Amino acid sequence: MIKKESINDLVIFGGEQAFREKLYVGCPNIGNRQRLLTRINEALDRRWLTNNGPNVQEFEKKVSEYIGVKHCIAVCNGTMGLEIASKAVALTGEVIVPSFTFVATAHALKWMGITPVFCDIDSDTYMMDPRLIEELITQHTTAIMGVHLWGRPCKIEEISQIADKHNLKVLFDAAHAFGATYKGKNIGNFGNAEVFSFHATKFLNTFEGGAIVTNDDHLALKIRSMKNFGFDSGDNVISLGINGKMNEISAAMGLTMLEDVDELIAGNYRHYTEYGKALAGTKGIELMSYDEPEKYNYQYIVLEMDEEISGVTRDQLVKILNLENVLVRTYFAPGCHNMAPYCTAPSNFKQNLTVTESLAGRVICLPTGSAITKEQINHICEIIRFVIKNGEEIKTRMDELQ
Ligand SMILES: *Cc1c(COP(=O)(O)O)cnc(C)c1O
């Protein structure tokens, strides 16, 4: 690791890279290799590679036990999970979602022929603002889909109350929130159903994968059939279905990861406190906090910048860090409403999404997870502090470079 003594030591001004190896947001957490490979070998020996194999069955059982939810249906990815869940609760027309989320939330709906109607977030929690939901409800609205952004629960109670009042369905995109709680109860138990993603970059990964969880027996049966071409438990096709199955290798990874969940959370929590300590008092930046005693997986380290105070702009800091091999992300800028195909929608969402627009320009997600060390985190923070300390000068020189 190369220290920065003068601003000329930054790569952007001709210096040497701080890190030889790439440190990046979303670097996969990997569980015990030996146990994973044993499970994969067993699957190969069985020659039962997919179609509700023993690994998938065990994984579903373990996930539902961990969450304390009645039903877990493993699927091939989170996006497919959202689509199947939307289909299973018969969503049509319009669904209210936040714009400040990964584009899959909106895409899953749009792909199903449903129009995502974007709701702004509140400036305290950055979750969909329940005070703005009702004015977005029309005769075409069939549901509200909340997103537990960065693994922090959205305003579940308020959303559910509004939905009840207007007779709407409620789904939660829980892609980030495995292991989190809301008012002491595990995420996965709310709404009509919740959907996790187990993509490689997510807290718990199965390479690609996801799960729909619900406490509704009837809905669970329907989802189980839909993800398997509409088959019932036997040979009869009882509905329109699709192929949303998880395979045995993915489930083997999931089972192996589950055995290390508590350790992974503890590691992420240590990283979060390390970042907190190392960045405390740095002007113009604030680390997003996780409010205890609720539980989280701490997979997202989110920095919020106030460019008026920090000297450099958010995008300049991102550029500097990337050049140093710290591959940070501006999740989830610019907001779905600014992306195709939503940006060309006839209604101008933008004017109603002021908090989303503003936040999208301020955030940076920093690397964490089991691939990064405490020393590396401290060095990343050193660079950030160095850049902010010399903010004015760096900004002037970078502006000149343009
Ligand atoms: C990752 C993600 C998804 C999609 O999950 P995949 O498993 O990648 O399909 C959906 N919503 C959010 C908020 C996500 O971050």
The ligand as an SDF file (V2000), in Angstrom:
LIG
                    3D

 15 15  0  0  0  0  0  0  0  0999 V2000
  -29.7650   -7.5010   -6.9110 C   0  0  0  0  0  0  0  0  0  0  0  0
  -31.0870   -6.8870   -6.8330 C   0  0  0  0  0  0  0  0  0  0  0  0
  -32.2020   -7.4470   -7.4700 C   0  0  0  0  0  0  0  0  0  0  0  0
  -32.0880   -8.5570   -8.4660 C   0  0  0  0  0  0  0  0  0  0  0  0
  -31.5750   -9.7160   -7.9830 O   0  0  0  0  0  0  0  0  0  0  0  0
  -30.8190  -10.7160   -8.9900 P   0  0  0  0  0  0  0  0  0  0  0  0
  -30.6440  -11.9360   -8.1430 O   0  0  0  0  0  0  0  0  0  0  0  0
  -29.5490  -10.0860   -9.3940 O   0  0  0  0  0  0  0  0  0  0  0  0
  -31.7370  -10.9580  -10.1380 O   0  0  0  0  0  0  0  0  0  0  0  0
  -33.4410   -6.8700   -7.2630 C   0  0  0  0  0  0  0  0  0  0  0  0
  -33.5770   -5.7890   -6.4810 N   0  0  0  0  0  0  0  0  0  0  0  0
  -32.5450   -5.2130   -5.8670 C   0  0  0  0  0  0  0  0  0  0  0  0
  -32.7760   -4.0260   -4.9980 C   0  0  0  0  0  0  0  0  0  0  0  0
  -31.2550   -5.7250   -6.0420 C   0  0  0  0  0  0  0  0  0  0  0  0
  -30.2070   -5.1010   -5.4760 O   0  0  0  0  0  0  0  0  0  0  0  0
  1  2  1  0
  2  3  1  0
  2 14  2  0
  3  4  1  0
  3 10  2  0
  4  5  1  0
  5  6  1  0
  6  7  2  0
  6  8  1  0
  6  9  1  0
 10 11  1  0
 11 12  2  0
 12 13  1  0
 12 14  1  0
 14 15  1  0
M  END
$$$$
